[in-house]
Amino acid sequence: MKNAPYTKDAPDRKDAPYMQDAPDTKDASDTKDAPDTTAAPGTPSLASLSEGYVPKTVATGPLAGSPIARFSAWLGIEVLEADAGRSVLHLPLKPELANRRNTIHGGAIATLVDSAMALATRSVEAGLETRGTVDLNIHFVSPGHGSLTATAQVTHAGGSIAFCQCEVRDTTQKLVATAMSSFKLRRAKAL
């Protein structure tokens, strides 16, 4: 059975789960219909799993000593350069990163470009932090063979948003992917 597309004038379809009415939120004090956001007893939190963890850090440039995201470090991403709105990151070839066709999985490439552009953004000026990726647009050009290198450059850093571009090349220097992204910024407060 095909579901009819939703339109404003469509009849009420309580049988379609994607079209059910949301709980009434007019009275914020009434939380009986609110979803339970507490973890089940005995379920660990990310904070508790991080106890005793020593983060991998940037080893070079003005960001030396600042932490690298745990997921990026777990993938094996290495920082080769990070300075003045530019970064170069390396993703070594590992069997765990393979897709069905035995090339590096697009999700690993997406993490590589996001990490490269975030690091390039953080290197624009002292005390600049990213509050998160606002958007990420990747074009996969060709499968990568061997290790990958991402080169990212900030194209504009405004008051609250920075824009970046990135390209990924394999060991033969063949273009694997291009990407663009924007990041929400947080600057250090002036004293």
Buried (B, 14 or more C-beta within 10 A) or exposed (E): EEEEEEEEEEEEEEEEEEEEEEEEEEEEEEEEEEEEEEEEEEEEEEEEEEEEEEEBEBEEBBBEEBEBBBEBBEBBBBBBBBBBBBBBBBBEBEEEBEEEEEBBBBEBBBBBBBBBBBBBBBBBBEEBBBEEBBEBEBEBBEBBBEBBBBBBBBEEBEEEBBBBBBBBBBEEEBEBBBBBBBBBBEBEEEE
